[in-house]
Amino acid sequence: MKIDFENLGSIKKGGIELNDLTLFCGENNCGKTYVMYSLYGLLDKKFDIRFSFVKKIISELKENGAYELDVADVIARHQGNMILEIENHFKENLPSLFGVTNDEFLNTAIKLGFDEDGIKEQAIQADISSRSSLGKKEGWFLSLEKVAGQSKIHFTYRDKDIPENVLHRIVSINLIEVFFNGLSQKSFLLPAERAGLNLFVRELSSTRNLLLQLAQKDSVNPMELLKDIVDSRYAAPVSDYLQYLNKIGGFRDEKSDYHKYAKNIQKNILNGKHEVDKQGNIFFMPYRSKQKKLPLHFSSSTVKTLFGLVFYLEHQAKKGDYLMIDEPELNLHPDNQRKIARVIAQLVNAGLKVVVSTHSNYFIRELNNLIMLNTSFPDKEQLKKQFSYQDNELLDSGKVSAYLFDKQSILSMPIDDEGIVVETFDRVTNKLNQSSNEIFYAIQDAKESV
């Protein structure tokens, strides 16, 4: 799936194509976070999508309780309009996604590109059985059945007096799952503000509850207070992450298929593990130490920063999900930046889709090591053993896409079997080396002349 942007934040024009690992590089304030947040909103369907042709399906469902669609017919008659409607609905929701006024995105344009043959093949091979319900007691009211290799999509409706606008949205989302696989995965975003949010989420929730209690006590309209709170909301990815942290007490007994990668981070980077109690309070237990478990606020910045990633991998991650990380190198020593790059490579090879925004040359250079070691050459095994590289860390260059955000545009960076060419880092490194050398030799000359 390719996404083209025009007039999005500081970006005048540019596009990206999502891969198993997608990297964003560039200076500060060049649009990387704008694109990452937009991707999050698009993949997580943070917009009210209702395809116009679905109205007929709803009428038939309410009248007959069932409806059958043919994949080829939908593609022939509705594919172009479906993509256009997704683009338009998504653009309309951008102000809500970013928590700003409507006029901020008046000139923004979003274009989605799909392989037409790929859409048909994906739809034919889709194997989906889903049921929508109002709750466990009420049972399901709408089901979709699609068998892999067959062209028919079967809807069944049980009359539960469901509002038409709700049915319209659910049927539309079901069709996205069938026809646009690139838009059907779940996404989880770790914002750059995560260390502070991990630390203060309980205080933020307590403060809001206290404000509401005081409003009721002093005869202030709670709805007006809530309006002020909502009006000062964060961008949706940050707000969603806050909500996620408020629910972690209920997630702690679940186990993800990726929990071993969380253990890897705890063992090789944190040297300890996080613990969460039923109330959602976060603690840290150091390994090989007589210290008792520490409240999160009493732990290191690395422990605070990595909590969200570790907890997600341990309890929530699922194959095919999109994991988005804004600056994975935050608060990490260069050696740990290399280690987190290796963990991310492991996740990509294990089936997670990862989108990363980074300013770290150490992070990129370690990824390049993993790409180079994926090729064949005489001393490969010796070097892997010497530097403790594992087979599950090695990266296929074809699984990686990288983009440079520069001069109000998005440029694809070259990638081959030698890795990613990141000229923006090379320029800074070369300038630093030049200035250091000239300062050093000027001092030596001065000493020799005395």
N, C-alpha and C positions, 0 to 999 in steps of 0.2 A: 504494500500500500504506500503510495506517495502522497505527501501533503505539501501543497504550495501555499505560501503566505504572502500577502501584500499589506503594507502599512499596519504591521502588528508591532506595537511598541516602537523601538528604534529601528526595526527591520523594514526597509522599503520593499524588498522583494527577495524571495529565496524559498527553497524547498528542501525537504528531507524524505528519505525512504527508510522506513523502519526495518531493522535487521534483528538477528538474535541478540547482538550487542550493538547499541547505537550510542556514539560518543559526541558530546558537544564541547568544543574548546573555543576560547576567545577571551578578550579582555573583559573587565567589568563593564556593566551597563551596555552590553551589546545585543541583548535580546534572548539569551539562552534560557532564562527562567520563564520569559513570556512563552517561548515555544514549548518548554517542558510542561508548564501549567495547561497550555492549550491541548497538548497531547493527552494529558490526564483527563481533562474534561471531555475530550472526544472519545477516548477508549472507555471511560467509565459512564459514558452517555449522560453527562450532566446537562441534558437539554431535553425539552419536551418534543419528542419526535412522533408525528402521526402522519403516515403516508395517506395521501388523498384517496387512492383507489381502495383503501381498506374499508371505507364506509360501506361499500357493497358487501364485503365479507361479513361485516357486523350485522347488516340487515338479514342476510341469509342465515347466520348463526342464530339470531334471535327468533327467526321464523321456523327454521327446520332443525336447529340443534347441531348441525354439522355443515362443514364446507370443505371442498377439495380443490387444491391448487395444483397446477402443473408448472414445474420449474421452467421449462422452455418458454411457456406462454408468459410467465411473469417477466422473464428476461427480455423477451421480444417487445412486450408492450409497456413495461414500467421501469426498466433498469435505469435509464437516463434520468427520469423524473425522481426516482428514489434517491439517487446520488445528489441531485440538485436540492431536494428537500432536506436531506441530512446537512448539506452545506449551509443552507439558509437558516434552518432551526439552530444549528450550532453557533452561527455568527450572532443570532439574536440573543443567545444566552451568554455571550462573552462578558458583558458587564456584570452579570450575576456571578460568573466564574471568578472574576478578578476582584469583585467587591467594589466596583466603581460606578460612576454615572453612565447613562446610556450613550452620551455623546463621545465617549472615549474611543469607540470603535466604529464610528460612522463610516470611515473610509477603509475599513479592514475588509479584506477578501480572503476566503479560505476555499481552496480547490482540492478535491480528493481524486486521486488517480488509481484505478484498479485495472488489472489485466482482465479483459473481457472473457477470454477463454478460461482464465483462472476462476472467474466468478461462476461460470457454468459448471466447471469441474468440481469446485468446492460445494456448490449447491447439490449436485448429483450425489456426491460422496458423503454429504452430511448425514450423520446418524444422531437424531435428536428425539428425545422423549421428555417433554416438560409439562408440568401442571401448575397452574396458578391458583392460589387459594387465598381466602380471607383469614385463615387460621386453621389450626389442626382440627378443631371441633366442627367447624363449618364444612370442611372438605373442599375439594377443588371445584372451580367453576369453568375453567378453560384448559383444554389440553391440546398439545401439538405433537403429532407423531410423524417422523420422517425417517425412513429406513435407508441405510447406505446403499447406493447403487440404483435406487429407484427414483423416479421423477415426481412422484406424488407427495404433496404435503397435506396432511389431514388435520383439520381442526374439529374439536368437539366442544359444545357449550352446554353447561347445565344452568338453567335459569335460576340465578341467585339475585335477580334484580340489581345487577351491576350497572353503574352509570356508564353511558355510552362512551364518554371521554376516557374512562379507565380502560375499557375494552379496546378502544382505538389505539391507545398507547401500548398496551401489552401485546396486541397482535403485531403492531409495527416493530417492536423490539424483537419479537420472535422471528420475524422475517429478516431482520438484520443478522440474527444468529445464523440463519440458513444461507443467506446470500453474501454477506460481507464478514467473512471469518476474521479479518484483520480488525474489525470493530467489536468483536464479541467477547474478547478476553477481559478479565477483571484487571484492575490496576491498583497499585499501592505506591504512594509517593512519600518519600522522606524529605521534607523541606530543609533548607539550610538553617532554619530556626529551631531544629529539632532538639538540640541540647537544652535550650531554655524552656521549650514546651514540655520536655520530659520532666524537668525539674519543678516547674511551677503549675502544672495542670491541675493539681489538687487545690492549690490556692486560688486559681482562676475560678474554678467551679464553686468553691466555698464563698468567694466574694459575690458572685452573681446570686447565689441562694440567699445570702445575707441581705443584699440590696432588695430582693423581692420581699423578704420578711419585713424589712423596715418600711417598705412602701405600703404594705398592708396595715402595719401598725399605725403609721402616720396618715392613713387615709389617702395615700397617693395611689393613683390609678396604676396597677401593676402592668396593664397592657401598654400604657405610654412608656413605662420604664423599659419593658421588653422591646418596644419599637426602637428606643435609643440604643439598646444593646445590639439589636440586629443591624441597625443602620451603621454601627461602627464595627461591623464584622470584618473578619479577615478574608483573604482570598480563599476560595473553596478548598484547595489542597491543604492549606494550613488549618482551616476550620475542620475539615474531615479528619486530619491527623489528631487534632484535639479531641474530637469525638471518639476516635479509636482508642486513645489513651484512657478516656473515661470508662471504656468498656473492657479493659484488659483483665480485670478481675474475673470476668465471666469467660475469657478465652483461655485461661491458664491451664485448664485440664485437657484442652485439645492438643493433638500432636500432628505436626505437619510431616510430609514426606521429606522435608528439607531440614529436619531438626539436627542432623549430623553436621551440617554446615554451620549452624549456630554454635554447636559444641566446638567446632574448629576455631571460630573467632574467640570463644571464651578461653580456650586452651592456649592458643598461639599468639593472641594479641592482648586480651584482657587479664589473663592469668587469674581468672575467677569467674563466677557466674552470677547472673541476676536472679532474684527471687521476687515474686509478686504475691501478695496475700489476697484474701477474698475481697477486701475493700479497694483493691487496686493500688495499694502502697508499694513502692518499688525499693528493693534493697539490693546490696551487692555483697557477695560472700567471696573474699579472696581465697585462692588456693595456697597451700603450703604456708599457712599463717595461723597464728593463734588468735588473731583478731576475730571478734564476733561479726555477724553480718552488719553492714553499714547502711544507714539511710542513704538514698541516692545523692542527696545534697552534700554528703560527707565523702563522696568518692571522687575519682579523678575526672577530668574533662573528657577523656577518652571513654570512660565507662558511661558517662551521661550521653555522649554523642551516639554511641553504638547500641544503646538499649533498644531503640525502635527496630533496627535491622535485625538484631539477635532475636527479639521476641517474635517478629514477623516470621522469620525463618523457622523458628522452633514450633510455632503454633498455627500459623495461618497460610503460609505459602502453598500454592498449588501449581502443578505443571501447566505451562502455557500462560500463566499470569504475567503481567508486566510489572516489574519492579523498577521504580524510578528513584534515583538518588541524586539530589542536588549537592555536589561536592562531597563525595565519599571520603575525601582526605581530611575533612575538618578535624582539627585538634590531634592529628596523628603524626607521630615521628616519621621521618622518611622511610625507615625500615618497616614500620607498620603500614605505611601507604603502599609499599610493595606487597605486603601480605594481603591487604584488602583487595588489591588488584587480582591476586591469585584466587582468592575466594570467589570473586565475581566471575572469573573465568570458569571455575568449577560449576557455579550456578547456571551459567549459560550452557555448558556442556550437559547439565542435568535437566534441561528443558525449561528453565525460566527465561523470559525475555527481559533484558535489562537495558534501561536508558540512563545514561550518566552524563552529568555536567561536571567538568573538572578544570582546575587551574594547575594541576600537579604534573610536573615533568617526570617525577619519580613514578607516578601511577601509570602514565603512558609508556614510559620506557620499560616497565615491567611487563605490560601487555605485549610490547614488541618482542621481549624475550620469549614470551609464551608462543607468539606467532612464529618466530624464527625456529624454535625448538620443535614445531610441528612439521618441519620439513626434514628431509633425509640428507645426512652428511656423515662422514666417517667418525667424528668424535662426539656425536650426539649423546650416546648413552653415557659416556664418560663425564660429559658436562652436566647432564641431568643428575647423575649421582653426586658430583662434586658440589653442586649448588642446591641439592635436595628438591629438584622439580619432580612433580608427579605427572603420570600420564593424563589424569583427569583434569589437569590445569592447562594443557596445551590447546592453543586456539587455532582453529581453521580461519585463515584470513577472509574466506568467503562469508563467514558468519558475522563479520564486523563491518560497520559503516561508521565513518567519522566526518564531522562537519566543523568547519571554522566559521565563526560568527565575526565578521570583520567588515568595516566600511558600509554598515547598514544593509549587509547582504549575508546570505548563507552559502558557503562554498564547500563542495565535497572535497575532502582531503584524500590524496592518493594512499592506497593500501596494497601492499604486495606481500610476498613471503618474507620480506625483511621488516615488515611492520608498517606502522602509520607514520607518514611524513608530517610532522607538526612544526611548520616553519616559525610560527609565532613564539614557541618556546625556544627554538634554536636561535632566533634573533636576540632574545633577551639573554640567553646563556652566553652567546658570543660577545655581546656588548659588555656583560659583566666580566668575562675573562679578559677582554681587552683593557677595561678600566683597571682591573686588579693588577694586570701585568705592568701597565704603564706607571701606576702608583708605586708598585714594588721596585721597579728598576730605577725610578726617579729617586727613591730613598737610597738605593744602593749607590747610585752615582754621587749623591750628596755625601754619603759616608766616605767614599773613596777620595773625594776632592778635599777632605779635611786634612 
